[in-house]
Amino acid sequence: MPTRTVPPRPGRPDPPARRGRRSPVIPPQHGAWGFLALPLLLGVAAAGWSWWVAVLAVAWVAAYPSSWALTGLLTARRRDRFRRAALVWSPVCVAAGLPLLVTHPWLAWVLLGYLALFAVNLVQARRRRERSLTNDLVLVLECVLLVPVVAGVVDGASGLALPVQAMTSTDVLVAALLTALTLVGSTLHVKSLIRERANPAYTTGSRVFALACPVVVALVAVGTGLSPWLAAPFVLLAARAVRWHDPTWRPARIGLVELGGLVVVAATAFLFL
């Protein structure tokens, strides 16, 4: 059936052209911000506080969107859309990182380690596997390694040698373990609800891992003379993986539950580490 075309009214201006979207400044992976905060908090819970930790926190948080923008500039098809984020975040990361390197030269070795992990991220991005489990576990490893870094910064070592004793104390290693178990469990659980919800292996893996975590933490706590209450948050996280596994939930709701789990883990660490 032919349609009738209505001519524009005389003297009526054409509608304005739709403005293009501005290039993003913040990475779309919003759950990663909680991942960034947890190792900072657990590092402080295990090793104490120094004002240099605040500087480290700025460099650490800014490094995430900076690396995301740099990855886009090096690997994306539309590379221009990442330039604005790089210009916003890279100066912040450098401005906070340089004083740390000057006052804590041993951080140069840490930087080399993180650059090696960033190379893995680049390889995954070139293969269009940014959301792969491998890439997610690299982020988890980066977060876990930050816990001893926080301890080293608190220790105040100012030479080229790593402050190994401060970075490998019992409390610090347990805090790193708590970080690893929490973030790996969260990664598996979220993937089983969103990207891998049609893959029952992810659901099974997430549940088995979550049920094993409180047992592992309780055994480690008893073996190191720490409070077994450190395992309490992982009982809740296990219940979340088994009882609250609902793929119909919206991502925002899933994210809020995961954020709540990270908060409980951090609060328990401050109480019992």
N, C-alpha and C positions, 0 to 999 in steps of 0.2 A: 504494500500500500504506500503510495507516494506521500511524502511529508511536505508540509508547507513551510517555506522559509520566510521568516518575518524580517524585513529589511530594518536596519537601524533607523531610529528617529533622526530627522535632520537636526544638525547642531548638537547632537548628544556625543560627548567624547567617548572614545574607546576605553574599555576597562584597563586599568593599569596592569602592566606585566607583573606576574608573580615574582617576588624577590627570591633569589636563590638562597638556600640554607647556608648559614655561616659554618665554617669548618669547626669540627668539635674540638674542645680543649680537654675534656675529661674522658678517659677510656670508658667504653660501654659496659665493662665488666664490674658492676657496682659492688659485688660481693668481695672483690679483692681488697677493698679498703679494710674490712674486718680482718682479713688475713695479715695485712700490714701492721695492724695495731697489736695483735696478740703477742708476737715475739717481743715487741718493745715492752709491753706490760709484764710479761713473764720474766724477761731479762732483769727488769727493775725489781720484781718480787724476789728474785733469786740473789741478786748482787748488790742491791741498793741503788742510790741515786747520785748523780752528778749533773751539774748544769751542762756538761758536754753531752749528756744523753739527749737533752733538748735539741742541741744542734744536730746530733746524729739523727734524731727523729725527723727533723726538717729535711735533711739530705735523703733519708730513707724514703719518706713519703713522696718527695718530689722525684726521686729516681724512678718510681713506677710509671707515672705518666710520661716522663722523659724517655724511658726505654720503649714505651708503647709508641710514642711519636717517632722515635728513631727507627724502630722496626718498620713502621709504615713508610717512612721516607726511603728506606732501603729495599723494601720488598713489595709494597702495595702497587696495584695498577694505577690508582688515582693518588699519586704521592703528594700532590699539592695540598690536599685536605689535611695533611698532618703537619704542615709547616707552622701553622699558628700555634698548635700545642707545643711544638718543639721550642718556639720562641718564648713561650710563657714559662715553661717548666725547667728547661735546661739551665738558664741563668740562676734559678733558685737552687737547683741541685749543686751547681758548681760553687756558688757563693757560700753554701753551708759546708760543702765537702772539702774545700781547700783549707780552711782553718783546722779542720780535723786532721787532715794529712800532715800539715805543718807541725801540729802539737803532738800527734800520735803517728809517727812515721811508719810503725808496723802495720797501719791500716793499708799501706800500699800492697802488701801481700793479700789482704782481704779483697781489695779492689781487683787484683788480678784474678782471684777465684771467681768473683762475681762476673767479670768480663767473660770468663770461660763458660759460665752458665748462660750468659746472655747470647753467646754464640750458638748454643743449643736452641734457644728461642728463635734466633734468626733462621736456622735451618728448618725448624718446624714451620715458620711463617712462609718461607719460600715454597714449601710443600703444601701450603694452604691447610695446615693442621694446627692452627692457633688454639683451637678448642679441644685438642686431643688430650688424652689422659697423660701422655708423656710430658706435654708442655705444662699441664697443671701440676704435675709432680715436681717439675723443675722449680716452679714458683714456691711450692711447699718447702723444697730443700733450701731455697734462698731465705725463706722465713725462718726455718730452723737454725740455720747458720748465724742468723742475726743475734740469737740469744747469747752465745758466747762472746760475740762482738760487743754487745752491750756490757757484759761483765768486764771485758778488757778495757773498755773506755772508762768505766767506773773505777777500775784499778788505777788508772792514771799513768800507765807505762808510757814512757816518752822516747823509747829507742826503736831500733829496727827489729829487734827480736820480739816475737809474739809473746804476750803475757800468758803463757800456757797454764801456769798454776791457777790464775784467776779464771781463765776460760774453761777449765775442766774440773772445777770444784763439784762436789756432789750435788749441791743445790742447782747449780747451773746446768749440769747434765740432765738432771731430772726435769728441769724446766724445759730444756730442749726436747726431751722425750714427750712431755705433755703437749708441746706445740706440734710435734710431728703427728702424734696420734689424733689430736683434735682436727688438724687441717686435712690429713689424709681421709679421716672419717667423713668430714664435711664434703670433701670433693666427691667421694664415692656416693654418698647419699644424694647430693644434688644432681649428679649425673644420672642416677637411677630414677630420678623423678622427672627430668627434663629431656636431655639429649639422648639418653639411653633407656627411656622408660619402656621401650618395646623389647629391651634385651633383659631377660630374666637373670642372666648371669651377673649383671650389675646389682640387681636387687639382692641376690643371694650373697654376693661378695660384700656389699655394704653392711648387711645384717651380721654376717659372721665376724667381720672386722669390728663392728660396734660392740658385739657381745664379748669379744676377746679383750677389748681395751680396759674395762674396769678390773679384770683379773690381772692383766699385766701391770697396771699402775699399782694395784694393791700389793702385789708381790715385790715390786721394785721399792715401794715406800717402806715396807716392813724390812726388806733387806738392807736398806740404807739408813734405817733409824728415823725415817720421816713418818708423818701421820698418814695412816691409811685413809683418812678422810679425803685425801687428794683424789681418790678413786670415785668419790661421790658424783661429780659432774658427769663422769663417763657412764654411770648407771642411767642417768637421765638421757644422755645421748644414745645409749643403747635402746631405751624405750622409744625415743624419737624414731630410730631407724626401723623398729619392729612394729610399733603400734600406730605411729603417725606417718606411715608411708602411703601417701595419697597423691597419685599423679594428677588428679584433677585440681590440686591447689595451684593458684597463680604464682608466678615466680616471686612476686613481692612478698607474699605470705611465707613462702619457703625461705626467702632471705631473712625475714624477721625472726623466724624460728632459729635459723643458723646463727644469727647475730646474738640472740639470747643465749645460745649454747656457749659461744665464745666469751660472753660476759661472765657466765657462771664459772667457766674454767679459770678465767683471770682472777675473779674474786676469791676463789678457793685457793689459788696459788699465793695470793697476798696473805691469806689467813694461816696457811699451814706450811709454807716453804721457809 
